[in-house]
Amino acid sequence: MRRLYLTLPLALILCFMVSCQDKAAMAELEEMKSQSEDAVEQTKQEVEKVLRQNEVALLNSDMEWLENFLDDKYILTIPTGKRYTKSERIARLKSGELDYFDIKRTDTEIRISGDTAVVTGQVKVRIKSQGREMDLLPTRFTSVLIKRDGRWKNLARHASEIQQQQ
């Protein structure tokens, strides 16, 4: 019985100490989670800025910026199913075969996983292609950006037409 009287207070003290450590550990985990969420939000803002720069570069035919933004392994798949590599895309823009007049991006969602960003959204563009000006049907797109050497680069983009509801 005497041992119980000695053991019980020690057990209570030990439980109290563990409980305090758990609270401190939980507080530390919450702080780390908050910092992580802040870092993800900052990264999303970086990606959004690069997306806007890309749109400005397309509108201004800034080939130097576009060549730096598109990864060497870049692949674009357009709604017709045709695929373009980086060099094919740049060649079409340089030749004037494709010229952008207006780009309206909406419903953008950016997901971050390490040095990769997956961007989805809708876009409506006005272009000049093969001498004709035209408004393209709205498309839903997915772009994959990767961070290499401290810069965001577009690795892949896929666009699908949004069918008009009747």
MARLUMTOR-90853 format. One record per residue: residue in one letter; x, y, z of N, C-alpha, C, O in turn. Coordinates in steps of 0.02 Angstrom, whole numbers, plus 50000, padded with zeros to 5 digits. Example, Ala and Ser with C-alpha at 12.3 -4.5 7.8 and 13.67 -1.06 7.14 Angstrom:
<rs>
R  residu   n_xx   n_yy   n_zz  ca_xx  ca_yy  ca_zz   c_xx   c_yy   c_zz   o_xx   o_yy   o_zz
R       a  50660  49716  50390  50615  49775  50390  50660  49835  50390  50712  49834  50423
R       s  50642  49888  50354  50684  49947  50357  50645  50002  50394  50670  50057  50402
</rs>
This chain:
<rs>
R  residu   n_xx   n_yy   n_zz  ca_xx  ca_yy  ca_zz   c_xx   c_yy   c_zz   o_xx   o_yy   o_zz
R       m  50041  49941  50000  50000  50000  50000  50043  50063  50000  50029  50113  49967
R       r  50097  50058  50040  50142  50115  50044  50174  50129  49976  50183  50187  49958
R       r  50191  50077  49938  50219  50086  49872  50169  50120  49827  50188  50161  49785
R       l  50106  50103  49833  50054  50135  49793  50052  50209  49806  50045  50249  49759
R       y  50058  50229  49869  50058  50301  49885  50117  50337  49854  50112  50395  49835
R       l  50173  50303  49850  50232  50333  49819  50228  50331  49743  50249  50378  49710
R       t  50203  50277  49715  50200  50267  49643  50147  50312  49611  50159  50339  49558
R       l  50090  50320  49643  50035  50358  49615  50055  50431  49602  50043  50456  49547
R       p  50084  50467  49651  50105  50536  49636  50157  50540  49581  50156  50586  49539
R       l  50204  50492  49580  50254  50493  49528  50222  50481  49459  50241  50514  49410
R       a  50174  50437  49456  50139  50424  49393  50100  50486  49371  50099  50502  49312
R       l  50069  50520  49417  50032  50581  49401  50079  50636  49376  50063  50671  49328
R       i  50135  50643  49407  50184  50693  49385  50209  50676  49316  50215  50720  49273
R       l  50224  50612  49304  50247  50590  49238  50195  50603  49185  50211  50628  49131
R       c  50132  50588  49199  50077  50601  49151  50071  50676  49136  50061  50696  49079
R       f  50078  50717  49189  50074  50789  49180  50131  50814  49135  50120  50856  49091
R       m  50191  50787  49145  50249  50808  49105  50240  50787  49032  50255  50826  48986
R       v  50216  50726  49021  50204  50703  48952  50150  50745  48919  50156  50763  48861
R       s  50099  50761  48957  50044  50802  48930  50070  50871  48909  50052  50896  48856
R       c  50112  50900  48950  50140  50966  48933  50183  50961  48871  50182  51006  48829
R       q  50222  50907  48866  50264  50899  48807  50221  50890  48745  50237  50916  48691
R       d  50165  50853  48751  50120  50843  48695  50091  50910  48672  50084  50923  48612
R       k  50073  50952  48720  50045  51018  48703  50097  51060  48667  50082  51095  48619
R       a  50158  51058  48692  50212  51096  48660  50226  51068  48590  50237  51106  48543
R       a  50225  51002  48583  50236  50971  48518  50180  50989  48470  50192  51004  48412
R       m  50118  50989  48495  50061  51007  48453  50066  51080  48431  50052  51096  48373
R       a  50086  51124  48476  50094  51194  48459  50148  51203  48406  50141  51243  48360
R       e  50202  51164  48414  50257  51167  48365  50233  51142  48297  50250  51171  48245
R       l  50194  51089  48296  50167  51062  48233  50120  51113  48200  50122  51122  48139
R       e  50078  51146  48239  50033  51197  48212  50072  51255  48181  50053  51281  48129
R       e  50126  51274  48213  50169  51328  48187  50200  51307  48121  50202  51347  48074
R       m  50225  51245  48118  50255  51220  48056  50203  51217  48000  50217  51234  47943
R       k  50143  51196  48017  50089  51192  47968  50072  51261  47941  50062  51270  47881
R       s  50069  51310  47985  50055  51379  47965  50109  51405  47918  50094  51437  47868
R       q  50172  51392  47936  50227  51414  47893  50224  51380  47825  50237  51411  47774
R       s  50207  51316  47825  50201  51278  47762  50145  51307  47719  50154  51315  47658
R       e  50088  51322  47749  50033  51352  47711  50052  51420  47683  50034  51436  47627
R       d  50090  51459  47721  50114  51523  47697  50161  51514  47637  50156  51552  47588
R       a  50205  51465  47640  50251  51452  47585  50214  51430  47523  50231  51452  47468
R       v  50163  51388  47530  50123  51366  47473  50087  51426  47442  50084  51432  47381
R       e  50059  51468  47484  50023  51527  47458  50071  51574  47421  50054  51601  47369
R       q  50131  51583  47448  50181  51625  47414  50200  51594  47347  50209  51629  47297
R       t  50207  51528  47344  50225  51494  47282  50168  51502  47231  50181  51513  47172
R       k  50106  51496  47254  50049  51506  47209  50050  51576  47179  50036  51585  47119
R       q  50068  51625  47219  50073  51694  47194  50128  51701  47142  50120  51736  47092
R       e  50185  51667  47153  50240  51667  47104  50216  51638  47038  50229  51666  46985
R       v  50180  51582  47042  50156  51548  46981  50106  51593  46945  50108  51599  46884
R       e  50061  51624  46982  50011  51669  46951  50047  51727  46915  50026  51747  46861
R       k  50099  51753  46945  50137  51808  46914  50169  51784  46848  50167  51820  46798
R       v  50196  51724  46848  50227  51696  46787  50174  51685  46733  50187  51696  46674
R       l  50115  51663  46753  50061  51653  46705  50041  51718  46672  50030  51721  46611
R       r  50037  51772  46711  50022  51838  46683  50078  51861  46636  50065  51890  46583
R       q  50140  51849  46656  50197  51868  46613  50194  51829  46547  50210  51857  46495
R       n  50174  51767  46550  50167  51727  46489  50114  51757  46443  50125  51761  46383
R       e  50058  51777  46471  50005  51808  46430  50029  51873  46397  50015  51885  46339
R       v  50065  51913  46435  50092  51976  46408  50143  51960  46352  50143  51993  46300
R       a  50184  51910  46363  50234  51891  46312  50200  51866  46249  50222  51882  46194
R       l  50146  51828  46255  50109  51805  46196  50078  51864  46159  50081  51867  46098
R       l  50049  51911  46196  50017  51969  46164  50068  52014  46130  50053  52047  46080
R       n  50129  52017  46158  50181  52061  46131  50231  52024  46087  50281  52053  46065
R       s  50218  51961  46073  50264  51919  46033  50335  51923  46059  50382  51930  46021
R       d  50343  51917  46125  50408  51919  46158  50439  51849  46156  50433  51811  46204
R       m  50472  51834  46101  50498  51767  46090  50553  51749  46140  50558  51691  46160
R       e  50593  51796  46160  50647  51782  46207  50618  51757  46274  50640  51708  46302
R       w  50567  51793  46298  50536  51772  46361  50504  51703  46353  50511  51660  46396
R       l  50468  51693  46298  50434  51629  46287  50483  51571  46282  50471  51517  46308
R       e  50539  51583  46248  50589  51529  46241  50618  51510  46309  50635  51452  46320
R       n  50624  51559  46354  50649  51544  46421  50596  51511  46464  50612  51470  46507
R       f  50533  51528  46453  50478  51501  46494  50460  51429  46474  50444  51389  46518
R       l  50462  51414  46411  50445  51346  46389  50504  51300  46401  50559  51313  46377
R       d  50493  51246  46436  50545  51197  46449  50565  51163  46383  50525  51159  46336
R       d  50626  51140  46379  50649  51108  46317  50608  51046  46300  50604  51026  46242
R       k  50577  51015  46351  50534  50956  46340  50460  50975  46334  50417  50931  46336
R       y  50445  51039  46327  50376  51063  46324  50336  51029  46269  50361  51016  46215
R       i  50273  51014  46286  50227  50987  46237  50159  51020  46248  50135  51025  46304
R       l  50130  51043  46193  50064  51074  46194  50016  51029  46154  50032  51009  46098
R       t  49959  51014  46184  49907  50977  46148  49846  51023  46143  49819  51044  46194
R       i  49826  51038  46081  49770  51084  46070  49705  51044  46062  49707  50983  46054
R       p  49647  51078  46064  49583  51042  46062  49573  50995  46003  49536  50947  46009
R       t  49606  51007  45947  49599  50961  45890  49638  50896  45900  49629  50849  45862
R       g  49680  50894  45952  49721  50836  45965  49792  50843  45938  49835  50802  45952
R       k  49804  50896  45900  49871  50908  45873  49918  50926  45929  49900  50962  45976
R       r  49980  50901  45924  50030  50915  45975  50086  50957  45945  50105  50949  45887
R       y  50112  51002  45986  50168  51045  45965  50224  51041  46018  50210  51042  46078
R       t  50285  51037  45994  50344  51041  46038  50360  51114  46049  50328  51159  46020
R       k  50409  51126  46091  50431  51195  46103  50453  51228  46038  50431  51284  46022
R       s  50495  51195  45999  50520  51226  45938  50464  51238  45888  50464  51289  45853
R       e  50417  51192  45883  50360  51202  45837  50316  51261  45859  50294  51300  45818
R       r  50305  51265  45924  50263  51321  45951  50297  51388  45938  50265  51435  45915
R       i  50361  51392  45953  50398  51455  45943  50399  51472  45868  50391  51530  45850
R       a  50409  51423  45825  50412  51435  45753  50345  51464  45728  50344  51510  45687
R       r  50290  51437  45752  50224  51463  45731  50214  51535  45753  50186  51576  45717
R       l  50239  51551  45812  50232  51620  45838  50278  51667  45800  50258  51723  45782
R       k  50341  51647  45788  50389  51689  45753  50367  51703  45682  50377  51759  45657
R       s  50339  51653  45648  50320  51661  45578  50258  51704  45568  50244  51726  45512
R       g  50222  51717  45623  50160  51755  45616  50101  51711  45598  50045  51735  45590
R       e  50113  51646  45592  50059  51599  45578  50006  51603  45633  49947  51590  45622
R       l  50028  51620  45693  49984  51625  45751  50002  51689  45788  50059  51699  45807
R       d  49952  51732  45798  49963  51796  45831  49906  51807  45881  49847  51802  45863
R       y  49923  51822  45943  49872  51832  45996  49853  51905  46001  49895  51950  46002
R       f  49786  51918  46005  49761  51986  46015  49731  51996  46084  49735  52051  46111
R       d  49703  51943  46112  49671  51949  46178  49671  51881  46212  49660  51830  46180
R       i  49684  51882  46277  49684  51821  46317  49646  51836  46381  49664  51881  46418
R       k  49592  51799  46393  49554  51806  46455  49553  51739  46491  49519  51693  46470
R       r  49591  51736  46546  49595  51674  46586  49550  51682  46647  49552  51734  46680
R       t  49511  51630  46662  49466  51632  46720  49469  51564  46756  49498  51516  46731
R       d  49437  51563  46814  49428  51500  46851  49495  51464  46861  49498  51403  46858
R       t  49547  51503  46874  49614  51474  46882  49622  51442  46951  49605  51473  47001
R       e  49648  51382  46951  49665  51348  47014  49737  51323  47008  49756  51292  46958
R       i  49777  51338  47059  49847  51319  47059  49859  51271  47117  49843  51287  47174
R       r  49887  51213  47101  49905  51164  47153  49980  51155  47152  50011  51147  47100
R       i  50009  51157  47212  50082  51154  47219  50102  51088  47252  50071  51067  47301
R       s  50153  51056  47224  50182  50997  47255  50258  51001  47244  50283  50983  47191
R       g  50292  51026  47294  50365  51035  47288  50381  51086  47235  50358  51143  47238
R       d  50421  51065  47185  50441  51110  47131  50397  51100  47069  50419  51114  47013
R       t  50336  51077  47079  50289  51067  47025  50224  51104  47039  50199  51104  47095
R       a  50198  51137  46988  50133  51170  46994  50087  51143  46939  50107  51140  46881
R       v  50027  51125  46958  49977  51104  46910  49924  51159  46910  49894  51174  46961
R       v  49914  51188  46851  49869  51245  46844  49811  51224  46800  49821  51198  46745
R       t  49750  51235  46824  49691  51222  46783  49650  51286  46779  49655  51329  46822
R       g  49610  51291  46727  49568  51350  46720  49533  51350  46653  49534  51301  46616
R       q  49503  51407  46638  49471  51418  46574  49505  51477  46540  49531  51522  46573
R       v  49506  51476  46474  49535  51532  46437  49496  51544  46373  49471  51497  46341
R       k  49491  51606  46356  49459  51627  46293  49510  51672  46259  49533  51721  46289
R       v  49527  51656  46197  49577  51696  46162  49551  51720  46094  49508  51688  46063
R       r  49578  51776  46074  49565  51804  46007  49633  51802  45972  49682  51830  45997
R       i  49634  51770  45913  49698  51761  45878  49690  51780  45805  49635  51790  45779
R       k  49748  51785  45773  49751  51789  45700  49790  51728  45678  49848  51719  45699
R       s  49759  51687  45636  49792  51626  45613  49781  51621  45538  49725  51624  45513
R       q  49836  51611  45502  49835  51605  45430  49796  51663  45398  49757  51654  45351
R       g  49809  51723  45425  49780  51784  45397  49709  51800  45419  49683  51853  45400
R       r  49678  51757  45458  49610  51769  45481  49608  51782  45555  49639  51747  45595
R       e  49570  51835  45574  49559  51847  45645  49501  51804  45667  49451  51797  45631
R       m  49506  51776  45727  49452  51735  45752  49452  51731  45828  49504  51735  45861
R       d  49391  51723  45854  49383  51708  45925  49379  51633  45931  49336  51601  45901
R       l  49423  51605  45970  49421  51533  45980  49368  51516  46033  49353  51557  46076
R       l  49341  51456  46028  49294  51434  46079  49329  51433  46146  49390  51421  46150
R       p  49292  51444  46199  49324  51440  46265  49352  51370  46277  49322  51320  46256
R       t  49409  51367  46309  49439  51303  46324  49452  51296  46399  49461  51345  46435
R       r  49454  51234  46421  49477  51217  46487  49547  51191  46477  49560  51151  46432
R       f  49593  51214  46519  49663  51195  46510  49693  51166  46574  49669  51179  46629
R       t  49745  51128  46564  49788  51105  46618  49860  51118  46597  49881  51097  46543
R       s  49897  51153  46638  49968  51166  46625  50008  51137  46683  49988  51140  46741
R       v  50066  51109  46666  50112  51083  46717  50175  51126  46713  50209  51129  46662
R       l  50189  51160  46769  50249  51201  46774  50297  51168  46823  50276  51139  46873
R       i  50361  51173  46808  50413  51148  46853  50462  51203  46868  50474  51248  46827
R       k  50491  51201  46927  50541  51251  46945  50610  51221  46934  50629  51172  46967
R       r  50646  51252  46887  50715  51230  46872  50761  51290  46877  50747  51343  46851
R       d  50816  51279  46911  50866  51332  46919  50834  51397  46944  50853  51452  46923
R       g  50785  51390  46989  50754  51449  47020  50701  51483  46978  50675  51535  46998
R       r  50684  51455  46919  50634  51486  46875  50579  51436  46859  50591  51376  46852
R       w  50518  51462  46854  50462  51420  46834  50462  51413  46759  50470  51461  46722
R       k  50454  51350  46736  50452  51334  46664  50390  51293  46650  50369  51252  46690
R       n  50362  51305  46591  50303  51267  46570  50326  51202  46537  50360  51204  46485
R       l  50308  51146  46566  50328  51081  46541  50275  51052  46493  50292  51020  46443
R       a  50211  51064  46508  50158  51036  46466  50094  51077  46474  50081  51107  46526
R       r  50055  51077  46421  49990  51110  46422  49942  51070  46378  49961  51048  46324
R       h  49882  51062  46402  49829  51028  46365  49767  51071  46368  49749  51097  46421
R       a  49734  51079  46311  49673  51119  46308  49617  51078  46276  49629  51043  46227
R       s  49557  51084  46303  49498  51052  46276  49443  51104  46269  49432  51144  46315
R       e  49408  51103  46212  49353  51150  46203  49298  51136  46252  49283  51079  46269
R       i  49268  51190  46275  49209  51184  46318  49149  51185  46272  49136  51234  46238
R       q  49113  51132  46272  49054  51126  46228  48999  51172  46252  48985  51176  46312
R       q  48969  51207  46204  48913  51252  46220  48852  51211  46239  48833  51164  46204
R       q  48822  51228  46296  48762  51193  46317  48702  51219  46279  48696  51279  46266
R       q  48658  51174  46259  48600  51193  46219  48537  51194  46260  48484  51210  46233
</rs>
